[in-house]
Amino acid sequence: MKLDPKKILEALQNLVKEYNFTPEEGYNVVKMWIKTAFRRDYLNKNKKVELDMVIDSKWDIKVYRVYDVIADDEEITEEEKQMHLKDAKKIKEDIEVGEKLLIDITPESLEFSRIAAQSAAQTIKQQVKKIEKERFYRTFADSEWDILTGKVKYVQWDIVVLEFNDDNTVILPPESQIKGKTYNLGEEVKVLLKQIRKQGSDIILEVTQTAPEYIEALMKKYIPEIEEGKVEIVKIARIAWVRSKVLVRTDDERIDPVGVCIWEWASRINAILEELEWEKLDIIEYVDDTEKLIKNIFSPAKINKIEEHDNEIYIYADEYQKPIIFGKWAVNIKLASKLLWKRIIVK
């Protein structure tokens, strides 16, 4: 198989078009294909030899063997890759220690066997996958703790697979899903990207809809004052798909931190609730006064007295107020304990 410059250009153009590569990415893939085939046919598959290759503007190919130039008194540890300075100077007089010596080993007629071409093609497939994975990683590397929108590609038992950017898939595990929700094929689903990491040759995206940070990300999305830092989210306590309580505060006396979260006609809070499948969400103003803060957390319940003892808080209230304080399944008490980091006892 003789290399035709027109076919090389055509292969490069196809790579750029089919895989949405940059010209540089496509060029590097073509170079790798040629180097892999060359190594098989001309170097007996010798992987120790370092090669470089240049395709000039006329699509003429030059293949070079690369040596590291070392001092004459230094021991050669890799014969295939190292050369003493005195020997290197015989080839290139102005070469110095530490530089790389390139020796042109291009055959007069550069041709490859069919086996070498096929072997190189397999290598290229692997390289293309590697480039795609790296691109996938770069796409989401700066999106940790952001909201992502994907489409349900398929559902198998309790596993939901989401697709992003038309070709990148991510698993939404059962513990990170909306409890009791049916995920339909093609449905758009918002998730929080908790982490992206490389694991061997794989790129792992950890996404969730159940973490407290999911609510924080939604609030930043729909409430400009939070995104801009004018209103601070102090703490979030959540029992996913049941109820969440969010403490907010501000140093700006002109801003009502709870009011900006609700907004006119409850437009902002309703947008968030819709994303949360109408999970109950309490927005509470944070104050430095512990007693007042506790009353804010349990509002509209009426509390008669509050006592603090080490890691416990005692709340005294009339009997008819206790169901409001506890909430259904004692959810209010559980969430308040998470917010205050203390055990709450109702008397």
Secondary structure as the mmCIF struct_conf table of DSSP 4:
data_model
#
loop_
_struct_conf.conf_type_id
_struct_conf.id
_struct_conf.beg_label_comp_id
_struct_conf.beg_label_asym_id
_struct_conf.beg_label_seq_id
_struct_conf.end_label_comp_id
_struct_conf.end_label_asym_id
_struct_conf.end_label_seq_id
STRN STRN1 LYS A 2 LYS A 2
HELX_RH_AL_P HELX_RH_AL_P1 PRO A 5 GLU A 18
BEND BEND1 TYR A 19 TYR A 19
HELX_RH_AL_P HELX_RH_AL_P2 PRO A 23 TYR A 42
BEND BEND2 LEU A 43 LEU A 43
TURN_TY1_P TURN_TY1_P1 ASN A 44 LYS A 45
BEND BEND3 LYS A 47 VAL A 49
STRN STRN2 GLU A 50 ILE A 55
TURN_TY1_P TURN_TY1_P2 SER A 57 LYS A 58
STRN STRN3 ILE A 61 ILE A 70
TURN_TY1_P TURN_TY1_P3 ASP A 72 ASP A 73
BEND BEND4 GLU A 74 GLU A 74
HELX_LH_PP_P HELX_LH_PP_P1 GLU A 75 ILE A 76
BEND BEND5 THR A 77 THR A 77
TURN_TY1_P TURN_TY1_P4 GLU A 79 LYS A 81
STRN STRN4 GLN A 82 HIS A 84
HELX_RH_AL_P HELX_RH_AL_P3 LEU A 85 LYS A 89
TURN_TY1_P TURN_TY1_P5 LYS A 90 ILE A 91
TURN_TY1_P TURN_TY1_P6 GLU A 93 ASP A 94
TURN_TY1_P TURN_TY1_P7 VAL A 97 GLY A 98
BEND BEND6 GLU A 99 GLU A 99
STRN STRN5 LYS A 100 ASP A 104
BEND BEND7 GLU A 108 SER A 109
STRN STRN6 GLU A 111 GLU A 111
HELX_RH_AL_P HELX_RH_AL_P4 ARG A 114 ALA A 141
TURN_TY1_P TURN_TY1_P8 ASP A 142 ASP A 142
TURN_TY1_P TURN_TY1_P9 GLU A 144 TRP A 145
BEND BEND8 ASP A 146 ASP A 146
STRN STRN7 ILE A 147 GLN A 156
TURN_TY1_P TURN_TY1_P10 TRP A 157 ASP A 158
STRN STRN8 ILE A 159 PHE A 164
TURN_TY1_P TURN_TY1_P11 ASN A 165 ASP A 167
STRN STRN9 ASN A 168 LEU A 172
HELX_RH_3T_P HELX_RH_3T_P1 PRO A 174 SER A 176
BEND BEND9 GLN A 177 GLN A 177
HELX_LH_PP_P HELX_LH_PP_P2 ILE A 178 ILE A 178
TURN_TY1_P TURN_TY1_P12 LYS A 179 GLY A 180
HELX_LH_PP_P HELX_LH_PP_P3 LYS A 181 ASN A 184
TURN_TY1_P TURN_TY1_P13 LEU A 185 GLY A 186
STRN STRN10 GLU A 188 GLN A 199
TURN_TY1_P TURN_TY1_P14 GLY A 200 SER A 201
STRN STRN11 ASP A 202 THR A 208
BEND BEND10 GLN A 209 ALA A 211
HELX_RH_AL_P HELX_RH_AL_P5 PRO A 212 TYR A 222
HELX_RH_AL_P HELX_RH_AL_P6 PRO A 224 GLU A 227
TURN_TY1_P TURN_TY1_P15 GLU A 228 GLY A 229
BEND BEND11 LYS A 230 VAL A 231
STRN STRN12 GLU A 232 ILE A 239
TURN_TY1_P TURN_TY1_P16 ALA A 240 VAL A 242
STRN STRN13 ARG A 243 ARG A 249
BEND BEND12 ASP A 251 ASP A 251
TURN_TY1_P TURN_TY1_P17 GLU A 253 ARG A 254
HELX_RH_AL_P HELX_RH_AL_P7 PRO A 257 ILE A 262
HELX_RH_3T_P HELX_RH_3T_P2 GLU A 264 ALA A 266
HELX_RH_AL_P HELX_RH_AL_P8 SER A 267 GLU A 275
TURN_TY1_P TURN_TY1_P18 LEU A 276 TRP A 278
STRN STRN14 LYS A 280 GLU A 285
BEND BEND13 ASP A 288 ASP A 288
HELX_RH_AL_P HELX_RH_AL_P9 THR A 290 PHE A 298
TURN_TY1_P TURN_TY1_P19 SER A 299 PRO A 300
BEND BEND14 ALA A 301 ALA A 301
STRN STRN15 LYS A 305 HIS A 309
TURN_TY1_P TURN_TY1_P20 ASP A 310 ASN A 311
STRN STRN16 GLU A 312 TYR A 316
HELX_RH_3T_P HELX_RH_3T_P3 GLU A 319 GLN A 321
HELX_RH_AL_P HELX_RH_AL_P10 LYS A 322 PHE A 326
HELX_RH_3T_P HELX_RH_3T_P4 LYS A 328 ALA A 330
HELX_RH_AL_P HELX_RH_AL_P11 VAL A 331 LEU A 340
TURN_TY1_P TURN_TY1_P21 TRP A 341 TRP A 341
BEND BEND15 LYS A 342 LYS A 342
STRN STRN17 ARG A 343 VAL A 346
#
